[in-house]
Amino acid sequence: MRSLLCLLALCATLFAETIADRKVVLGLMDTCAQAPKTYEAEGFKADGPIRAIFFDSLPHQGKPTRVFAWIGLPAKREGKVPGIVLVHGGGGTAYKEWVRKWNAQGFAAISIAVEGQTDEEEKPAGKGRSGWARHAFAGPARDGIFADTKLPLREQWMYHALADTMLANSLLRSLPEVDATKIGVMGVSWGGVITSTVLGLDDRFAFGIPTYGCGHLFDAENHWGRALHDNEGYRQVWDGLNYADRVKMPVLWLSWPQDAHFPLGCQAEHYRKAPGPRMVSLITKMGHSHPAGWNPPDSYAFAKSVVETGKPWGSSPSARTQDGTAIAVFHSSKPLTRAVLVSTTDKGFTGTRKWVETPAMAASGGGGTTASAPLPPGTTAWYINAYAGDLTLTSDYQETR
């Protein structure tokens, strides 16, 4: 009896700690609501209107921290412009090229470095890969895959990465040239993990583009699942799925079927829980890198559609199977020129399966386009891609039982 009471007391304590930690995380937006103080980053050459800055972030272990970033406004603009916060992935940093690409699309942009680094390469003393130089006001760096969840919450890297992203939002919102109601966020890989989480915390964002990264990774059939299956700090606090029901803004979930890191099933679990408008784009042969994320036209077309019309240019409200046929419905403000079924008969981690494309029939009617194709025998998973020129509109990912 005493053992049972002790167990119940322990469970109650852990539950209370989880609730308290989530309350702190949910309060980050209020903590980061004011525009941070900025400083010119000396020694970093401006690239036209794009310049390097530092901005104040939250203290770490009692010491002040700052974030290095590249920030820029479109050279040609009339009135206030939309904006976007850009968050790098593992091994990355703040990229002025990424800012330049969004400026060319008419957006103000800020690309932030969320591990206390600049974009200057630092050669190691011995053998090994070069990395990015850390600056004097660096906060925490990422420790593996949420390996720091035993630390106090405010010392954990994800706490600071989310805060940095929200502060960048506050900074953009404070600029007189920027329309504060039309600022989005895009992150690649680990930046996608941050993006898919911050969307449930900072409702000031007008749209989001998590690229590759997502939540619900504790049951991924790869290194993410092995690292996170028993990590209660991740599962209870940092998994973006915990906050997905708060995501009301339009979101583009951008990835590809053979991504070696983020399973399509985990991504689908995440986007199905978010009630806001969604668009999925699974680009064939996309690859996994920062340029692979920012080079396709899909992120720009999605963002422009949202800031101009208030919604994505396309969606897929339903996908199902009937008598061995895959059927998906698409709504699009752009003409859809063709459709293909993408399917696999393999099992296991989606990134290592063989995916096969077969033509799909497409017919317009009822205010949308219905695409269909016979499923190959033994199909274990599928989706349908519809194309508007070089833009990809994807149905929800489906697994067959």
N, C-alpha and C positions, 0 to 999 in steps of 0.2 A: 504493500500500500504506500509506504514511504517513497519507494522508487517511482511509483506512478505519479505521486504528487510532485516529486522533483522534476520528472520529465515534463509534466504539465506546466510547471513554473518556468522551466527552461524554454518551452515552446512559446509561452506568453511573453517572455522577455525578448526572444528573437523577433516575434511578431511586432512588439512595440518598437524595437529598434528599426525594423524595416519601415514601419509607418513613419517614424521620426525622420529617417533618411530620405524617404520619398518626399516628405514635406519640405525638407531643405532643398531638394532638387527642384521641386515645383516652385519654390520661392526664388529660384535663380533669376527669373525674368525681372522681378522687382529689384533684386540686388543689382542687376545689370541694366536697368532701364535708362539711366542717365548716360549721355555721351561721355566717353572717357577723354582725359587730357591727352593730346598728341604731341609728338616731338619729331622734328626732322631727323632722319637717319643719316648722320654725317658719314661721308665716304662712299655713299651709294649714288651713282650717277642717275639722274632722272632720264626717262625715255619719253621725250615730248611732254605730254600732259600727265604721264604716269610717274609718280614719285614714291620713294621709300620713306616709311614713317615707323615710329614706335607709338603704341598707345598703352596707357595704364590698364592693367588687369587686376585680378584679385590677389591678395597676398598669399604667399605659400610659406609655411613654417615660420610665420611671423615677419617675413621679408617682403618688400614690394616687388611686383613683377611687371614686366611690360611685354607686349607682343609686337613682333616685327611684321610688317605688311607692305605690300605694294598697293597703291590706290590711284585711281584715275577716273576722269570724266570724259565723255565723248567730245571729240574736237569740234564737231558740228552738232549743235542742239538748239532747239527752240522751246522755251519754257522749261518746266521741270522734267527731268528724265527718270525712268525707272532705275532700279539698282539691284545688285546681287552681291552676296557674300560668298566667297569661294574658299573651300576647305580641302587641303591636300590629303593624300593618303600616306601609307607607310613608306618611309624613305624619301618623302617629298618635302616641300617647303613652300613658301610664298612664291608665286610665279608671276612675273610681270607680263609674260606672254599670254597667260590666261586672262589677265586684266585687259590686255590689248584686244584680244578677240571679242570680249564682251563690249568694250568701248566701241568697236567697229559695228556692233549690232545696235548701238544707241543706248547702252546701259552704263551707268556708273558702276564701278566694280572695285571690290577690295579683296585681295588674296592674302590670307593670313597664315602665319607659321605657328602651329599649335604645340610645338615641343621645345620652345625656348631657343630656336635657331634663327639664323639669318639665311640668306641664299648664297653666302660665300662658302666655297668648298674648303674643307679642312683635311689635310693629309695626315693619316695616322703615323705615329713614330716608327712603327714596325710594319710588317706586312698586314694586308687587309684592305678593305674598301674604304675609300674616302667618304667623309660624311659632311654634314653642314656644321659650320662653326656656331657654337652657342654664344649668346651675348651676356653682358654683365647682369641683366635683370631677368634672366631666364627663370621660368617656372619649371614644373616637373616635366620630364620626358616620359613617353609611353614605356611601360614595363611589360613587354610581351603581350599576351592576350589577356587583359584584365588581371594581371598577376599581382596587382597592388590593392586588391579589394579588402585585405585585412588591415590596411592602414585606416586612420581616421578619415571620414568621408571627404573633408575639405583638403586632404593631402593627396587624394587620388587624382590621377591624370585626367580621367574623363570629366570630373567635376570642373577642372580648369579648361579643358577643351571646349566644353559646352558654354562655359562663361565667356571664353574668348570669342566664340561665334556670336553670342548674344550682344556682347559689347561692340563687335564690328557692325552689327545691325544698328545699334544705337548711334554709332558714329556716322554711318551713312544717312540715317534719318535726320541727323542734325545739320546736314549740309543744305544750304538754301537752294542749290541746283537740283536736288533730288526730291522726287515725289515719295514721301514717307509711306504712302499706302500701297506702293508698288515695288517693294523690295523682297527679293527671294533669296534662297540659299541653295548652293550646289556643292556637293562633296564627292570625292572620288575614293573608292576603296574604304580605308579607315575613315576618310572624310565622309563617305556615304553612311557609315555607321553613325557618325556624329550627326549628320544631317537628318537621318531617319529618326533619331532620338530628339533632336532639338525642335523638330516640327511639332512635337507633342508638348513642348514646354513654352515656346515663344510664339504666341498666336499673332504677333505683329507681322510675321512673315506672310507675304502674299502668295507664295508658291514655294515648292521645294523640288529638288532634283537629286535624290540619292542615287549615285552611280555605283553599281556593283553592291556596295555595302547595305546592310539591312539589320533587322533584329531577329529574334527567335533562333539564335545560332547555337543554343545549348544542345540541340539534337542534330546538328549538321553531321553528315557522314564523312567528315574529314578532320583536319587538325583543329578547326574551330570547335567542333563538338567534343573532341577529346579534351580540349583545354577548359571548356565551359560547362560540361555536363554536371559537374558537382560544385560549380562555383556559385554559391548562393548570393554573393554580392552582385554578380552579374544578373542572375536570374530575377532577383527581387528588386534591384534598384536600377541597373544600367541598361538592361534589355529595353530597347525602344518600344517593344510590344506593350510594355506596362503603361505607356502613355499614348498608344496609337488611337485610342478612342477619343482623344482630344484633337486629333488632326482633322481640321475642317477645311483647310485650304487645298487647292489643287496640287497634286503631286505627280511628277513623272518618275517612274521606276525604270531606270535605264541600265541594261546589262546585256549579256549574251549567254547562249546555252552552255558553252564550254568553259565558263569562268572557273578557275582553279581554287577560288576562295569562298565564294558566296553561293550556296545552292539555290536553285530556282524555287524549291519547295519552301525554304525559309523566307525568301523574298515574298512569295505568295501568301504565306501565313501572315506576314506583316501588313501587306497592302489590303488584304481582305478585312482586317480589323479596323482600318482607318475609314471613317464615314465620309470624308470629303471626296470631291471628284478626283478620279485617278486616270492616269494613262500609263500603259506599259509599252516599252519599246525594247525588244530583245533583238539586237542587231547581229545578223549572221557574220561570223569571222571578225567580230569587233576587236578582240584582244583585250588585254588588261594592262593599262598604263594611264598616266595622266593625259598624254596626247590622244590616246584612243578614246578617252572620255570627252575631251573638249573639241576634237576635230569634227566629229559627225555633226550634221546640221540639226539633229533632233532636239537638243537641249535649247537651242536658240529659237527654233520654231515654236516649241512649247511655251517658253517664257513670253515671247511676243504675243502669242495668242491669249495668254492669261492677262497680261497687262492691258491689252487692247480690247478684249471682249469679256474678260472676267472668267473664262473657262478654257480648258484645253481644246485644241482644234479637233481632237478625235477621242473616242472612247470605245470600249467593247463591253456593253452591258450584260452580255450573256454568252456562255460557251457550254456545250453539252454534247453528249453522244446519243445517237439514235440509230438502232439497227446496224451497228458497226460503222457508222459515219460520224465524223467530227463536224460539228456545226458551230459557227461563231457569228454573232451579229456585231456590226460596227456602225457607229455614228461618226460622221466626219464632215467638217466644213470644207474640206478639200476633196477633189475628185480622187477616188481610189482606182488605180489602174490595173492592179493584179493582186492575187493572193496565193499563198503557199501554205501547205500543212508542214509543220516541223514536228517530227515524232521520233521516238526511240523504242526499241524492244529490249534495251539493256536495263539492268537494275543497279542500285547503289547510288553513289554520289553523282549528281547530275553533270558535274564538270568533266568526268571521265567517261561518260556514255557517248556512244556514237549517235549523232542526230542526223536524220535524213529528211531532205526536202522533197515534197511531191506537189504538183500543181493542184490548186483548189479552184472550184467553180465559184463565181461570185455573181450574185443577182441583186439588183436594187429594187426596193419596194418597201412600203410601210414606214417611210422616213429613215431608212437605213440601208445597209448592204449586208446580205447574208452570204457568208462563204462556207463551203462544205467540201469535204473530201473523204473517201473511204480510208479507214484506219488500217494500216498493214497488220496482218495477223501477229498476235503476240505483243501489240503495242502496250508499253507500260506508262508512257507519259507523252503529252502532246500540247501544242498550241498552234494557232494560225496567225501568220503575219499578213497584214494587208499593207499595200504600199501606195503612197501619194507621191509620185516622183521618187526622190531619194530619201523620203521620210518613212519610218517604220512604225506601224500601229499594230500592237500585238494583243491578242485575246488573253484572258487570264490563263495561267499555267494550269494544266489538268493532269492528274495522275489517275490511271485506271486500276481498279482493284481486281 
